[in-house]
Amino acid sequence: MLPKKHDYELVIIGGGLSGLSAAVAAEQAGLAPLVLEKGHTLGGDGNYVEGALGVDSYLQQKEGIKIDRLKLLHEELQYSHYEANAAHLNKFINNSGATIDWLHDLGVKFAKVGAQGDSWPTIHSFAGGGHAAIQTLLKQVKKSEVVTEAKAARLLYQDGRVTGLTVADEATGQEQDVTAKNVILATGGYVDNPALVKQHQSFDDRLMAVSDGKSTGDGMQLAWEVGADHYRMGAIQYGGGAIYDRQLPPFMHMASQLAAAATQEAILWVNERGERFVNEDVNDNMCHAGNAILTQAKVYSILDQGTVDHLAKVGLYKELGNTPFSPAKLEKLPEEIENDLGHHAKYLTKGETLAELAAKLHLPALEETVASYNQLAAGGEDPVFGKAKQYLTALTTGPFYAVELGVGMACALGGLKVDTNNRVLNAHGFPIPGLFSIGNDAAGMLVGDTYAVTLPGSTAGYAAFSARNAVSTIAKN
């Protein structure tokens, strides 16, 4: 499809969480923007996010949660090795609570607020998940012209400023030039562009994009063509471990209880020799867990029938943090295991004994590793890697299972440098007039080489904050 008009005050490229937030904010400011979405559906990866970051929100005040903003800023700058932009991060933190309140006033419902693993208590979980939040935002988009299956082919640039863009119909290839006083890039980063990921990451075929498939770096490439700075690429939001399926796309396992058991519960992880190589509770920081997995040639998560029965009938060993669901028990786990075995899933191996499992996977050290691990569990202490006593769970009851793990990539941050008003900067540090970037395209300003898992909800929180931040600047001008 192509736009109805040829001239707009504001064009927003991307109809995900940041783009829709920008559209709502623009309408509140008296603007009627054009929203372009190259896919046929709206919401993007926002449909799958768990919640949004906020500091000093209405819900935190209600729950009595108090956060020292300066301490948080200092610790996050240290976490990034001061590669994060202090001024930008500070503005995000200081306005994040108001952003949550804004979403709440629009009708977005939050189920709870708190921490995830070893983190600040900043994530406001969406009631009904990200899809429910997206649907609420869509109800508020009333004056904007929303065009789907339409791609921004190139930006129009004249006399030192962005003056519009060329829109291409995804189905027919037909093009139309549109003038605009301001353009906002909200295209979701580049996690679905293997070439860009490989260029900026130590690539491994076990890295799997867990995304909607549309985050291919469109926004940053459009901006680079008109002189934008190449900035801070390489911070991938690893989703920790993920089932390494060589046949089905990784999103097929997003709601898998077997995946949750193998990654989130993390009873015992072993490498290609069957040796334990890390404290499995590294999964409290999903990016650190991803890094740890990639240090080994292969990684298997080991379960026994006792742990399967416990997870299905008694309950979790630890609360699930990085999944689109959070049940008290994994009641479908035995059924999923039998179904996968019945379909000869190559990522799942069963052995009636440890010796049989080790032989099938050529893991020479597995039996010795499990015996040593069981001794640690019996003694209630892990002097090897320091795993917490309550999570030392023995593996004693056959049959035994091994789930091969890869690493899921939820999003890739960065590519563009922006100022504290989300204006895109050129290589000399000056704004390109008429061009703004929000969401993942600009989120490299917040991190170093590792996604800030210590600030859970930061992706969605920044999507909404940066949208309002950019629109506020446009409205003032």
C-alpha positions as CSV (number, residue, x, y, z in Angstrom):
1,M,0.0,0.0,0.0
2,L,1.0,3.6,-0.4
3,P,0.1,6.8,1.6
4,K,-3.0,8.8,0.8
5,K,-1.1,12.1,0.8
6,H,2.2,13.5,-0.4
7,D,3.0,15.8,2.5
8,Y,3.1,15.2,6.3
9,E,4.3,17.1,9.4
10,L,5.7,13.8,10.8
11,V,6.4,10.4,9.4
12,I,7.1,7.4,11.7
13,I,8.9,4.5,10.1
14,G,8.0,1.3,12.0
15,G,4.7,0.2,13.7
16,G,6.1,-1.6,16.8
17,L,6.0,-0.5,20.4
18,S,8.2,2.6,19.9
19,G,6.5,3.6,16.7
20,L,3.0,3.3,18.1
21,S,4.0,5.1,21.3
22,A,5.3,7.9,19.1
23,A,2.0,8.0,17.1
24,V,0.0,8.3,20.3
25,A,2.3,10.9,21.8
26,A,2.1,12.8,18.5
27,E,-1.7,12.8,18.5
28,Q,-1.7,14.1,22.0
29,A,0.5,16.9,20.8
30,G,-2.0,17.8,18.1
31,L,-0.2,16.1,15.2
32,A,-1.6,13.5,12.8
33,P,1.5,11.5,11.6
34,L,1.9,8.9,8.9
35,V,3.0,5.5,10.3
36,L,4.7,3.1,7.9
37,E,4.9,-0.6,8.7
38,K,6.6,-2.9,6.2
39,G,4.8,-6.0,7.6
40,H,1.1,-6.7,7.4
41,T,0.7,-6.7,11.2
42,L,1.5,-4.1,13.8
43,G,3.3,-4.3,17.2
44,G,6.5,-6.0,16.1
45,D,8.5,-7.5,18.9
46,G,6.5,-5.4,21.3
47,N,3.9,-8.2,21.1
48,Y,6.3,-10.4,23.0
49,V,7.9,-8.2,25.6
50,E,7.3,-9.0,29.3
51,G,7.2,-5.5,30.7
52,A,8.7,-2.0,30.8
53,L,11.2,-0.4,33.1
54,G,10.2,2.4,35.4
55,V,11.7,4.2,38.4
56,D,9.4,5.9,40.9
57,S,6.2,4.9,39.0
58,Y,2.7,5.0,40.5
59,L,3.0,1.2,41.1
60,Q,6.3,1.4,42.8
61,Q,5.1,4.1,45.1
62,K,2.0,1.9,45.9
63,E,4.3,-1.1,46.6
64,G,6.8,1.0,48.7
65,I,9.6,0.3,46.3
66,K,12.2,3.0,46.5
67,I,15.3,3.2,44.2
68,D,18.2,5.6,44.6
69,R,18.4,7.0,41.0
70,L,22.0,8.2,41.3
71,K,23.1,4.8,42.7
72,L,21.3,3.1,39.9
73,L,22.9,5.4,37.3
74,H,26.4,4.8,38.8
75,E,26.0,1.0,38.9
76,E,24.7,0.9,35.3
77,L,27.5,3.1,34.0
78,Q,30.0,0.7,35.7
79,Y,28.2,-2.3,34.2
80,S,28.7,-0.8,30.8
81,H,32.3,0.2,31.6
82,Y,31.1,3.7,31.0
83,E,30.4,3.0,27.3
84,A,26.8,4.0,28.0
85,N,26.1,7.7,27.5
86,A,25.6,9.0,31.0
87,A,23.4,12.0,30.1
88,H,21.1,9.9,27.9
89,L,20.8,7.1,30.4
90,N,20.2,9.6,33.2
91,K,17.3,11.3,31.3
92,F,15.8,7.9,30.6
93,I,16.0,6.8,34.2
94,N,14.6,10.1,35.5
95,N,11.6,10.0,33.1
96,S,10.9,6.3,33.2
97,G,8.4,6.4,36.0
98,A,6.4,9.1,34.3
99,T,6.5,6.9,31.1
100,I,5.0,4.0,33.0
101,D,2.3,6.4,34.4
102,W,1.6,7.6,30.9
103,L,1.1,4.1,29.6
104,H,-1.1,3.4,32.6
105,D,-3.2,6.5,31.9
106,L,-3.7,5.2,28.3
107,G,-5.2,2.0,29.7
108,V,-2.1,-0.3,29.7
109,K,-2.5,-2.7,32.6
110,F,0.4,-3.9,34.7
111,A,0.3,-7.2,36.7
112,K,3.2,-6.5,39.1
113,V,6.5,-4.7,39.5
114,G,9.7,-6.1,40.8
115,A,13.1,-7.7,39.9
116,Q,14.2,-10.5,37.6
117,G,16.9,-12.6,39.0
118,D,19.8,-10.5,40.3
119,S,18.4,-7.1,39.1
120,W,16.9,-3.8,40.1
121,P,13.2,-4.0,40.9
122,T,12.3,-2.0,37.7
123,I,10.2,-4.3,35.4
124,H,6.5,-3.5,35.3
125,S,5.0,-6.7,33.9
126,F,2.2,-6.2,31.4
127,A,-1.0,-7.9,32.3
128,G,-1.8,-10.1,29.4
129,G,1.8,-9.7,28.0
130,G,3.1,-7.4,25.4
131,H,0.3,-8.1,22.9
132,A,-2.2,-6.7,25.4
133,A,-0.2,-3.5,25.7
134,I,0.1,-3.2,21.9
135,Q,-3.6,-3.6,21.5
136,T,-4.3,-0.9,24.1
137,L,-1.9,1.5,22.2
138,L,-3.6,0.7,18.9
139,K,-7.0,1.8,20.4
140,Q,-5.4,5.2,21.1
141,V,-4.2,5.6,17.5
142,K,-7.1,7.5,16.0
143,K,-5.9,10.4,13.8
144,S,-2.7,8.9,12.4
145,E,-2.6,7.4,8.9
146,V,-1.3,3.9,9.4
147,V,0.0,2.2,6.2
148,T,1.1,-1.5,6.3
149,E,3.1,-3.4,3.8
150,A,4.9,-0.2,2.9
151,K,8.7,0.2,3.2
152,A,10.8,3.4,3.5
153,A,13.1,2.9,0.5
154,R,15.3,5.9,1.1
155,L,15.3,9.2,2.9
156,L,15.1,12.5,1.0
157,Y,17.8,14.9,1.9
158,Q,18.2,18.4,0.7
159,D,20.1,21.5,1.9
160,G,21.5,19.7,4.9
161,R,18.3,18.3,6.3
162,V,15.9,15.4,5.8
163,T,12.9,16.5,3.9
164,G,10.9,13.3,3.5
165,L,11.3,9.8,2.1
166,T,10.5,7.5,-0.7
167,V,7.8,4.9,0.2
168,A,7.7,1.6,-1.6
169,D,4.7,-0.8,-1.8
170,E,6.1,-4.1,-0.6
171,A,3.8,-6.1,-2.9
172,T,4.1,-4.2,-6.1
173,G,7.4,-2.2,-5.7
174,Q,5.6,1.0,-6.7
175,E,7.2,4.0,-5.2
176,Q,5.9,7.4,-4.0
177,D,7.9,10.4,-2.6
178,V,6.5,11.9,0.6
179,T,7.7,15.2,2.1
180,A,7.9,15.5,5.8
181,K,9.2,18.1,8.2
182,N,10.3,15.4,10.6
183,V,11.0,11.6,10.3
184,I,11.3,9.2,13.2
185,L,13.1,5.9,12.7
186,A,11.5,3.2,14.8
187,T,12.5,0.0,13.0
188,G,13.5,-2.2,15.9
189,G,17.3,-2.8,15.5
190,Y,19.1,-5.4,13.4
191,V,18.8,-8.8,15.1
192,D,17.2,-10.3,12.0
193,N,20.0,-9.2,9.7
194,P,22.6,-12.1,9.9
195,A,25.2,-10.1,7.9
196,L,25.1,-7.2,10.4
197,V,25.1,-9.5,13.4
198,K,28.1,-11.4,12.0
199,Q,29.9,-8.2,11.3
200,H,29.6,-6.9,14.9
201,Q,29.5,-10.2,16.8
202,S,31.7,-13.3,17.2
203,F,29.2,-15.2,15.1
204,D,28.2,-18.7,16.0
205,D,25.5,-20.8,14.3
206,R,24.0,-21.4,17.7
207,L,23.0,-17.8,17.8
208,M,19.3,-17.8,16.9
209,A,17.1,-14.7,16.5
210,V,13.9,-15.0,18.6
211,S,12.1,-12.2,16.9
212,D,9.3,-11.3,14.5
213,G,11.8,-11.4,11.6
214,K,11.4,-7.8,10.6
215,S,14.2,-6.2,12.6
216,T,16.7,-6.1,9.7
217,G,18.4,-2.8,10.4
218,D,16.3,-0.7,8.1
219,G,16.4,2.5,10.1
220,M,20.1,2.7,10.7
221,Q,20.9,2.0,7.1
222,L,18.5,4.7,6.0
223,A,20.2,7.1,8.4
224,W,23.8,6.1,7.4
225,E,23.0,7.0,3.8
226,V,22.4,10.6,4.8
227,G,25.5,10.9,7.0
228,A,24.5,9.5,10.4
229,D,27.2,8.2,12.6
230,H,27.8,4.5,12.9
231,Y,27.5,4.0,16.6
232,R,27.6,1.3,19.3
233,M,26.6,-1.9,17.5
234,G,27.3,-5.3,19.1
235,A,25.1,-5.3,22.2
236,I,22.8,-8.3,21.6
237,Q,20.0,-9.1,24.1
238,Y,20.7,-12.7,24.6
239,G,17.7,-14.6,25.9
240,G,20.0,-16.9,27.8
241,G,19.9,-20.5,26.7
242,A,17.4,-21.7,24.1
243,I,16.6,-25.1,22.5
244,Y,19.0,-25.6,19.7
245,D,16.7,-26.9,17.0
246,R,18.2,-27.3,13.6
247,Q,14.9,-27.7,11.8
248,L,12.2,-25.4,13.3
249,P,12.7,-21.6,13.8
250,P,13.5,-20.7,17.4
251,F,10.3,-18.8,18.1
252,M,8.5,-22.1,17.9
253,H,9.9,-23.0,21.3
254,M,9.1,-19.7,23.0
255,A,6.3,-21.2,25.0
256,S,7.9,-24.6,25.5
257,Q,8.0,-25.9,29.1
258,L,10.9,-28.1,28.1
259,A,12.8,-25.0,27.1
260,A,12.0,-23.4,30.4
261,A,13.1,-26.4,32.4
262,A,16.4,-26.7,30.5
263,T,17.3,-23.0,30.5
264,Q,15.5,-21.2,33.4
265,E,15.7,-24.0,35.9
266,A,19.2,-25.0,34.8
267,I,19.7,-28.0,37.0
268,L,23.1,-29.0,35.4
269,W,24.8,-27.7,32.3
270,V,27.6,-29.7,30.7
271,N,29.8,-29.1,27.7
272,E,30.8,-31.4,24.7
273,R,32.9,-33.6,27.0
274,G,30.2,-33.9,29.6
275,E,32.0,-31.5,32.0
276,R,30.3,-28.8,34.1
277,F,31.7,-25.4,33.2
278,V,29.7,-22.7,35.0
279,N,27.4,-21.9,37.9
280,E,24.1,-22.6,36.2
281,D,22.5,-19.7,38.1
282,V,24.3,-17.5,35.6
283,N,20.9,-17.6,33.9
284,D,19.8,-14.9,36.4
285,N,21.5,-12.6,33.9
286,M,20.4,-14.0,30.5
287,C,23.1,-12.2,28.6
288,H,25.8,-13.6,30.8
289,A,24.2,-17.0,30.3
290,G,24.4,-16.6,26.6
291,N,28.1,-15.7,26.8
292,A,28.8,-18.7,29.0
293,I,27.1,-21.1,26.6
294,L,29.1,-19.7,23.6
295,T,32.4,-20.4,25.4
296,Q,31.8,-24.1,24.8
297,A,31.6,-26.1,21.6
298,K,28.4,-27.7,22.7
299,V,26.2,-27.4,25.8
300,Y,23.6,-29.8,27.1
301,S,21.1,-29.2,30.0
302,I,20.8,-32.5,32.0
303,L,17.5,-33.5,33.6
304,D,16.5,-36.8,35.3
305,Q,13.0,-38.2,35.8
306,G,13.0,-36.9,39.4
307,T,13.5,-33.3,38.4
308,V,10.9,-33.7,35.6
309,D,8.4,-35.1,38.1
310,H,9.2,-32.3,40.6
311,L,8.7,-29.5,38.1
312,A,5.5,-31.0,36.8
313,K,3.8,-32.0,40.0
314,V,5.5,-30.1,42.9
315,G,6.6,-26.8,41.5
316,L,9.5,-24.8,40.2
317,Y,12.9,-24.7,41.8
318,K,13.2,-21.0,40.9
319,E,10.8,-18.5,39.4
320,L,10.8,-18.2,35.7
321,G,12.2,-14.8,34.6
322,N,12.7,-14.7,30.8
323,T,9.7,-16.5,29.3
324,P,6.3,-15.3,28.0
325,F,4.6,-17.3,30.7
326,S,5.2,-17.9,34.4
327,P,3.3,-20.9,35.8
328,A,3.8,-22.4,39.2
329,K,4.4,-25.8,37.8
330,L,5.5,-27.2,34.4
331,E,2.6,-29.6,34.1
332,K,3.0,-30.1,30.4
333,L,6.7,-31.0,30.7
334,P,6.3,-34.9,30.7
335,E,3.9,-34.7,27.7
336,E,6.3,-32.4,25.8
337,I,9.2,-34.7,26.4
338,E,7.3,-37.8,25.2
339,N,6.0,-35.8,22.1
340,D,9.5,-34.6,21.2
341,L,11.0,-38.1,21.6
342,G,8.2,-39.5,19.5
343,H,9.1,-37.0,16.8
344,H,12.8,-37.8,17.1
345,A,13.7,-34.3,17.9
346,K,17.5,-34.1,17.5
347,Y,17.9,-31.6,20.4
348,L,16.5,-34.1,23.0
349,T,18.2,-37.3,23.9
350,K,17.1,-39.9,26.4
351,G,19.0,-42.6,28.2
352,E,17.7,-45.1,30.7
353,T,21.0,-44.8,32.5
354,L,23.6,-42.1,32.6
355,A,26.0,-44.4,30.8
356,E,23.5,-44.9,28.0
357,L,23.0,-41.1,27.7
358,A,26.7,-40.4,27.8
359,A,27.3,-43.1,25.1
360,K,24.6,-41.7,22.8
361,L,26.1,-38.1,22.9
362,H,29.8,-39.1,23.2
363,L,30.2,-37.3,26.6
364,P,33.0,-39.2,28.3
365,A,33.0,-37.2,31.5
366,L,29.2,-37.2,32.1
367,E,29.0,-39.9,34.7
368,E,31.8,-38.6,36.7
369,T,30.4,-35.0,36.5
370,V,27.0,-36.1,37.7
371,A,28.5,-38.1,40.6
372,S,30.5,-35.1,41.7
373,Y,27.5,-32.8,41.3
374,N,25.3,-35.1,43.4
375,Q,28.0,-35.0,46.1
376,L,27.8,-31.2,46.1
377,A,24.0,-31.4,46.3
378,A,24.2,-33.8,49.3
379,G,26.6,-31.6,51.1
380,G,24.6,-28.4,50.4
381,E,27.6,-26.5,49.1
382,D,29.3,-25.8,45.8
383,P,32.9,-24.8,46.3
384,V,33.6,-25.3,42.6
385,F,31.4,-22.6,41.1
386,G,29.4,-21.2,44.0
387,K,25.8,-22.3,43.1
388,A,23.3,-21.4,45.8
389,K,22.5,-24.2,48.2
390,Q,18.7,-24.2,47.4
391,Y,19.4,-24.8,43.7
392,L,21.7,-27.7,44.1
393,T,19.5,-30.5,42.9
394,A,20.7,-34.0,42.6
395,L,20.2,-36.1,39.5
396,T,19.7,-39.7,40.6
397,T,16.6,-41.2,39.1
398,G,16.5,-42.6,35.5
399,P,15.7,-42.1,32.8
400,F,18.0,-39.2,32.1
401,Y,17.5,-36.5,29.5
402,A,19.9,-34.1,27.6
403,V,18.6,-31.0,25.9
404,E,21.1,-29.3,23.5
405,L,21.2,-25.6,24.0
406,G,21.9,-22.6,21.7
407,V,21.5,-18.9,22.5
408,G,18.4,-16.9,21.6
409,M,18.8,-13.3,20.5
410,A,15.7,-11.2,21.3
411,C,17.1,-7.9,19.9
412,A,20.2,-6.1,18.8
413,L,20.8,-2.6,20.1
414,G,22.4,0.4,18.5
415,G,23.6,1.6,15.2
416,L,22.8,5.3,15.6
417,K,24.0,8.0,17.9
418,V,21.4,10.4,19.2
419,D,21.4,13.3,21.6
420,T,19.3,13.6,24.7
421,N,16.3,14.6,22.5
422,N,16.7,11.5,20.3
423,R,17.9,13.6,17.3
424,V,20.1,11.6,15.1
425,L,23.7,12.8,15.1
426,N,26.3,12.9,12.3
427,A,29.9,11.8,12.6
428,H,30.8,15.2,13.9
429,G,28.3,15.0,16.8
430,F,25.7,17.4,15.4
431,P,22.0,16.7,14.7
432,I,20.8,15.9,11.2
433,P,17.8,18.3,11.0
434,G,14.5,16.6,10.7
435,L,15.7,13.1,11.7
436,F,15.0,11.3,14.9
437,S,15.6,7.7,16.1
438,I,13.9,5.8,18.9
439,G,13.7,2.3,20.4
440,N,16.3,-0.3,19.6
441,D,17.8,1.8,16.7
442,A,19.0,4.3,19.3
443,A,19.3,2.1,22.4
444,G,23.1,1.7,22.0
445,M,23.2,4.9,23.9
446,L,22.3,3.0,27.1
447,V,24.7,0.0,27.0
448,G,28.2,-1.1,26.5
449,D,28.9,-4.5,24.8
450,T,26.3,-6.2,27.0
451,Y,22.6,-5.6,27.3
452,A,21.6,-4.2,30.6
453,V,19.8,-7.2,32.1
454,T,20.4,-5.6,35.5
455,L,17.7,-3.1,34.4
456,P,14.9,-5.4,33.4
457,G,12.3,-3.9,31.1
458,S,14.7,-1.4,29.7
459,T,14.0,-2.3,26.0
460,A,10.2,-1.7,26.3
461,G,10.7,1.2,28.7
462,Y,13.1,2.9,26.4
463,A,10.8,2.3,23.4
464,A,8.0,4.3,25.0
465,F,10.3,6.9,26.7
466,S,12.3,7.7,23.5
467,A,9.1,8.0,21.5
468,R,7.7,10.6,23.9
469,N,11.1,12.3,24.1
470,A,11.4,12.7,20.3
471,V,7.8,13.8,19.8
472,S,8.2,16.4,22.6
473,T,11.1,18.0,20.8
474,I,9.2,18.0,17.5
475,A,6.1,19.5,19.1
476,K,8.1,22.3,20.8
477,N,9.7,23.2,17.5
